[in-house]
Amino acid sequence: MSEELKNHKKGVLEVSAIENGTVIDHIPPTSLFKVIKLLGLDRTTHQVTFGTNLQSKRIGRKAIIKIADKDCGDEEIGYISLVAPSARINIIRDFEVAEKRVVEVPTHVEGFVKCGNPMCVTNREPHIRTRFDVFTRNGELALRCKYCEKITAQEQIEIIR
């Protein structure tokens, strides 16, 4: 009996491997669609496969994204870190992990997160890009607006890309 048939009979279904591209693993399930929006995967022509609420020994439940024929750069990984700091990034070449990228939280972010203060100049003047300092507060990631100093908690981050 083939391995595929054995796995099917056991109820195990696997997402097929990608030949080249990026795998973003260990995303908190609540952050999956934020990562998709951040990376513009809702508008991409690349093949994208994702799953959510999958079993994870490390974090209990997780989400995963596989993007064929696309490498995530440092800036994109910085974006991911804001909404999924526990994520793991693997660059795939010829069906093998060629590189493991570290998710590092940037100290500043600009232009893709909305300020939560409706009176902030960035919400009233569309030509002014948002700018935030990134810091940790009570063990959680938070953003401080450079203009109005409003603090945005990680779970309240709203993507404007």
DABELTA-V625198 format. One record per backbone hydrogen bond with DSSP energy under -1.0 kcal/mol. NH is the residue of the N-H (numbers start at 0). CO is the residue of the C=O. E is the energy in kcal/mol with one decimal. If there is no record, write none. Layout:
# DABELTA-V625198
nh & co & e
NH & CO & E
NH & CO & E
This chain:
# DABELTA-V625198
nh & co & e
5 & 1 & -2.2
6 & 2 & -2.7
7 & 3 & -2.3
8 & 4 & -2.5
9 & 5 & -1.6
10 & 7 & -1.3
11 & 6 & -2.8
20 & 91 & -2.0
21 & 66 & -2.3
22 & 89 & -2.7
23 & 64 & -3.1
24 & 87 & -3.1
26 & 62 & -2.1
30 & 27 & -2.5
34 & 30 & -2.3
35 & 31 & -2.2
36 & 32 & -2.1
37 & 33 & -2.9
38 & 34 & -2.3
39 & 36 & -1.2
40 & 35 & -2.4
42 & 39 & -1.7
48 & 65 & -2.6
50 & 63 & -2.0
53 & 61 & -2.8
55 & 59 & -2.3
59 & 55 & -1.6
60 & 58 & -1.7
61 & 53 & -2.1
62 & 26 & -2.3
63 & 50 & -2.3
64 & 23 & -2.4
65 & 48 & -3.2
66 & 21 & -3.2
67 & 46 & -2.7
68 & 19 & -3.3
76 & 72 & -2.3
77 & 73 & -2.2
78 & 74 & -1.9
79 & 75 & -2.4
80 & 76 & -2.1
81 & 78 & -1.1
83 & 79 & -2.6
86 & 83 & -2.1
87 & 24 & -3.0
88 & 100 & -1.2
89 & 22 & -2.6
90 & 98 & -3.2
91 & 20 & -3.1
92 & 95 & -2.7
94 & 18 & -2.5
95 & 92 & -1.9
97 & 90 & -2.8
98 & 90 & -1.5
100 & 88 & -2.6
108 & 131 & -2.1
110 & 129 & -2.0
113 & 157 & -3.0
119 & 116 & -1.9
122 & 119 & -1.5
124 & 120 & -2.3
127 & 124 & -2.1
131 & 108 & -2.7
132 & 143 & -2.4
133 & 106 & -2.9
134 & 141 & -2.6
136 & 139 & -3.5
139 & 136 & -1.9
141 & 134 & -2.7
142 & 151 & -2.5
143 & 132 & -2.6
144 & 149 & -2.3
145 & 130 & -3.0
148 & 144 & -1.1
151 & 142 & -3.0
153 & 140 & -1.6
155 & 152 & -1.7
156 & 153 & -1.5
159 & 111 & -2.3
